[in-house]
Amino acid sequence: MRYVVTGAAGFIGSHLAEGLIDAGHEVVGADCFTDYYDPRLKQESASRLDVVRIDLAEEPLDDLLAGADGVFHLAGQPGVRSFGDVFPDYVRRNLVASQRVFEAAAARGCRVVFSSSSSIYGDAERLPTPETTEPRPLSPYGITKLGCEHLARAYGTSFGLDVVVLRYFTVYGPRQRPDMAFARLVGALAEGRTFELYGDGSASRGFTYVGDVVTATIAAMERGRGGATMNVGGGAEATMLEAIALLESISGRRLDLRVGAPAAGDVRRTAADTSLIGAELGWHPAVSLEEGLRAQWEWASSRVAAR
Ligand SMILES: NC(=O)c1ccc[n+]([C@@H]2O[C@H](COP(=O)([O-])OP(=O)(O)OC[C@H]3O[C@@H](n4cnc5c(N)ncnc54)[C@H](O)[C@@H]3O)[C@@H](O)[C@H]2O)c1
C-alpha cells in the first residue's frame, strides 16, 4: 500500500512511518518541521524516511495525496500548555490543517486515521474512561483536538470521508517530544540536571509505549470500522513519583528533584478503557512500563554519551 503519514518527522509519526516501511508499505512523509521543539531532533528522527516539507495548513495537498491508499494524520500542535499567545498555533496546526487534510482525503475517497488525544476527556467522570464518556477538555490543546474529531465526523456525514479516530493516552519511548515529562526526566538523569516536577507527583497517567501505538494505528487503517472512535492506552497506569522511582532503578542514578507548581490544563488522572479496540481490532498493549522506560532510557543516555 501507499500511505501518507503527516507529522512524519515527529515523535510518533517517525515510528509509525518506520513501522509501515518495515511491513513492506510505501510511505510518503509530510512535515513542515515546526520549531515547537528543536527541528534537528525531527531531522534525526526522520533520517530513514522520505519527508516532503509541506505546511498542511496552507499549501496545496493534491500532489501529496495523489495515488495514496490512506492517510495517517498525525501532524499537529501537541502539548497541554496551550493557554495564552500560543493558541493561534493550536488553531492553525490542529483545526485548519486537519480540515484541509479531511477535505482533500474525502475528495479522493482516501481513508484517514486521525490521531486524537485523551486530552479531549479532561478530568473524566469515569476511570478507566470509555469512549462514550462526555468530553470536557481542560486545555485549549484538548479543545482543538476535539474540534478536529468533530470535523472528521462532519466530513464523514456530508462528504463520505472514511475516517477512524484514535485517542492516544500519554505516549512515551525513544524520540519522545522533549517537552514531555519522561523525556525531561531521562534527560535530567542522563545529564545530571535538576528535574522540575509540575505538581506533587501524585497525578497519574495511562502511559502508552510508542511501539504499541504504532501497532494500534496500523490495525485501525487496515481493519478499523469507518466512523469508529477508539482509545489507545497502555495497560500500565502510574503516578509521576512511581515512574521516577522506576527510572531511578533502571538508570542506577538519583534524581535531583524540585517540586514546582502544577501546570494549568493538566488533568489529575488518565486511564484508558481499551475494551472497544480490544474487541474490534484485537489490540492490547504489549509493552510494560518498565520495558518501555528501559528503551527510552537507553536511547536518551546513548545520545548523551555520543555527544
Ligand atoms: N505524544 C503523545 O503523548 C500524544 C498523545 C495524544 C495525542 N497525540 C497526537 O499525536 C500526534 C503526534 O504527536 P507527537 O507527540 O508525535 O508530536 P510531534 O510534535 O513530535 O509531531 C507532530 C509533527 O507535526 C508537524 N506539524 C505540525 N503542524 C504542521 C503543519 N501545519 N504541516 C505539516 N506538519 C506539521 C510538526 O513539525 C511535528 O513534527 C499529534 O497529533 C498529537 O496531538 C500525541
The ligand as a MOL file (V3000), in Angstrom:
LIG
                    3D

  0  0  0     0  0            999 V3000
M  V30 BEGIN CTAB
M  V30 COUNTS 44 48 0 0 0
M  V30 BEGIN ATOM
M  V30 1 N 2.6960 12.2220 22.2730 0
M  V30 2 C 1.5640 11.9660 22.9060 0
M  V30 3 O 1.5630 11.5250 24.0740 0
M  V30 4 C 0.2440 12.1790 22.2200 0
M  V30 5 C -0.9200 11.8660 22.9410 0
M  V30 6 C -2.1540 12.0630 22.3300 0
M  V30 7 C -2.2180 12.5030 21.0250 0
M  V30 8 N -1.0810 12.8060 20.3510 0 CHG=1
M  V30 9 C -1.2060 13.2930 18.9720 0
M  V30 10 O -0.3590 12.5310 18.1470 0
M  V30 11 C 0.1840 13.3480 17.1100 0
M  V30 12 C 1.7130 13.2680 17.1040 0
M  V30 13 O 2.1960 13.7020 18.3710 0
M  V30 14 P 3.7570 13.7560 18.6900 0
M  V30 15 O 3.8940 13.6390 20.1580 0
M  V30 16 O 4.4810 12.8210 17.7810 0 CHG=-1
M  V30 17 O 4.0770 15.2720 18.2940 0
M  V30 18 P 5.2800 15.9210 17.4390 0
M  V30 19 O 5.2230 17.3890 17.7120 0
M  V30 20 O 6.5610 15.2230 17.7300 0
M  V30 21 O 4.8590 15.6230 15.9470 0
M  V30 22 C 3.9280 16.4330 15.2330 0
M  V30 23 C 4.5810 16.8490 13.9180 0
M  V30 24 O 3.6230 17.5810 13.1530 0
M  V30 25 C 4.3400 18.5890 12.4230 0
M  V30 26 N 3.3900 19.6460 12.0390 0
M  V30 27 C 2.7100 20.4830 12.8700 0
M  V30 28 N 1.9400 21.3270 12.1510 0
M  V30 29 C 2.1290 21.0160 10.8390 0
M  V30 30 C 1.6090 21.5340 9.6170 0
M  V30 31 N 0.7530 22.5640 9.5840 0
M  V30 32 N 2.0440 20.9810 8.4690 0
M  V30 33 C 2.9210 19.9450 8.4680 0
M  V30 34 N 3.4430 19.4100 9.5930 0
M  V30 35 C 3.0470 19.9420 10.7650 0
M  V30 36 C 5.4120 19.0500 13.3970 0
M  V30 37 O 6.5160 19.6520 12.7280 0
M  V30 38 C 5.7980 17.7510 14.1070 0
M  V30 39 O 6.9510 17.1540 13.5380 0
M  V30 40 C -0.3380 14.7680 17.3600 0
M  V30 41 O -1.4530 14.9970 16.5340 0
M  V30 42 C -0.7580 14.7390 18.8240 0
M  V30 43 O -1.8060 15.6480 19.0800 0
M  V30 44 C 0.1500 12.6520 20.9220 0
M  V30 END ATOM
M  V30 BEGIN BOND
M  V30 1 1 1 2
M  V30 2 2 2 3
M  V30 3 1 2 4
M  V30 4 1 4 5
M  V30 5 2 4 44
M  V30 6 2 5 6
M  V30 7 1 6 7
M  V30 8 2 7 8
M  V30 9 1 8 9
M  V30 10 1 8 44
M  V30 11 1 9 10
M  V30 12 1 9 42
M  V30 13 1 10 11
M  V30 14 1 11 12
M  V30 15 1 11 40
M  V30 16 1 12 13
M  V30 17 1 13 14
M  V30 18 2 14 15
M  V30 19 1 14 16
M  V30 20 1 14 17
M  V30 21 1 17 18
M  V30 22 2 18 19
M  V30 23 1 18 20
M  V30 24 1 18 21
M  V30 25 1 21 22
M  V30 26 1 22 23
M  V30 27 1 23 24
M  V30 28 1 23 38
M  V30 29 1 24 25
M  V30 30 1 25 26
M  V30 31 1 25 36
M  V30 32 1 26 27
M  V30 33 1 26 35
M  V30 34 2 27 28
M  V30 35 1 28 29
M  V30 36 1 29 30
M  V30 37 2 29 35
M  V30 38 1 30 31
M  V30 39 2 30 32
M  V30 40 1 32 33
M  V30 41 2 33 34
M  V30 42 1 34 35
M  V30 43 1 36 37
M  V30 44 1 36 38
M  V30 45 1 38 39
M  V30 46 1 40 41
M  V30 47 1 40 42
M  V30 48 1 42 43
M  V30 END BOND
M  V30 END CTAB
M  END
